[in-house]
Amino acid sequence: MKTGRLALLSGALAMLIAATMAQGAPTRRPAAKKRVATPAPKPLSPSQVLAGHLALNRYRPAMPIGAACRQASFKNLAIALNMNRELLTAAKNEFETSAQFSERSDLLQTVLGGEPILFCESLNDNEDVPFAYKADEQLFEGSFYRNHNVWRDVKPLGSYRTKTRMGIPVTVKSSAEFEYDVALDMPANLMGCVSGDFGYKFVVPQPIAGAPALKAGGKIAFIAKLISPYVSEEESPGEPSLDNPYDIATQTITVYARPERLIVLDGTGKEVWSCRVGAFTPLQKPRPLGDEKSWLSLVDYPVSGYRIQAAGTVAATLQIDPQGKVSGCTITASSGFPELDAASCAGWTRRAKFVPGSDEKGDPIESEYAISRTWTR
């Protein structure tokens, strides 16, 4: 079969050569037309660069979250925002009316703070988002600070010889560090699936079998809206010394955003946990914060009670508002001494704090909590 193919190919080649020889010398080709140089594309303006990176980092529910994470680049968005920093953070100038300044601010808010953005961080060995597994409970405990680093680039610049103030020769290693941080606008004393004040915690249930893979390849996605002032920049020069001979110049770009939702993804991009900031477990009951026995003490015992030796059990229903504070106290079983009942309600109202109850969507609602205290002589 192979021999036949070679023969066929040789025959075809021989026929082509014979035809070329029969035609004689090849005719002269016509002169090629001169190519007209096309003008170089016009460089994009800073605002056009920002528009492009906003489009890449926008969160759209129709796109799978894993694909959205692969497309988004927090670093590039931060750089694009910083390119437009003077425009984004410009204060009202003397030739701008209040109405014009308000219009400009509203336009920026519409363009930048409309659709939320998305940025994703690795959960493996991320010192800014620690993610540790508790095998006994079969869950991950994660945390992050309100302001933290999302991306960091370090560029070595070589080394140089210099002297200290005392004239001691030293070799200094030089490098430039570029940090891209986020400043999250988070509520104080936040409760729910994400809780905390300056540092925030969250819990992700996960069976032991899938825990190593989630830790190794998982990501946490922050879905947030950009807020004013949108971006800031800070530069700090290196300060090498004899004890620390490293000259590290740092440029930090900080992006300002208000998070709406957090999502944990596994290595395949599948969503394994989600939390709407400020939301709770659906249909949860109010839960005391701290030891409820500490809410009343002998300090609350009424002075008049000593004279009449008031004692007994006070039972009440506490009304809890959506912020977890006591908004009302109704006595359901009296101790037999009105002064003792009133003192108990006053102490509970002043000191009791709760994680509030929630509705079927996980939104905090007004709820009730039954409580009692036994007073002895």
C-alpha angles and dihedrals in degrees: 000000000000091000091053092052092050091050091050091049092048091050093051091048091050091051090051092051092047092051091050092051092049091055091058123212115003117256119249114264118236116256113271117249116253113256115239110224111238114224116255113258114266112255115253117254119240090254091053090050089051092049090053095050092044088056092050093048099042115116114231117178091216091067117078108253093235092055090046090055092051091050098045123085117190091187094056092044091051091051092048092050090049090052086061096039096117090054095043096047100034113135123220109290128212094256094051123086121223089250091052092048091049091049091050092048092048091049092051090049091050094049099039103027099041112089113023122252127227130221126175133204132193118250095207115096092338107154091191093055106031112199115186129175124228106201096192092057093033094227142108121239112209133179142177138180125245089245115036144145118267102176135011133189123191122194118190112221099188128248138286139193121244141147133248122236087267090056096252113149114238137173112228123201111215129205142156120229123199116196126190110197136178126219107204120206098219128166118254117250090013116188131189133059086342114038139176144073116250093352117042131207134201135179126219117192111220132163115241092246093064099032100090093051092048091050093047100046106015128117136195116223122205115204107197145152121241113243136190131311081030096191143015135182132213129182127195126182122225120263108202121187138178090263093043109029097183123117103200116174110197131201115189123192114190124198119203119219143155111226119224103174141011124207130187115209130192124227092278093054094255117146111244100167136015135185131186106212108252094016126120137205104292116262094003121161121237112274126204117244106222130349110327090205088069092060092080128042140158087281087071094050107112117246090227089059092069091060094051095031093236115199139151143095121302117200123187145165114234120209109220120202123214090266092058096252125129109254098173144006125208121189110229098174121021126218087220091254116090091200091057092046092051093046091051093051091047092052094047092048092050100045112020117106127181145184095241126237120258141214128236090283094052094252115143115253140177110280143164135245127194116221139167141187131195116214120199130196 
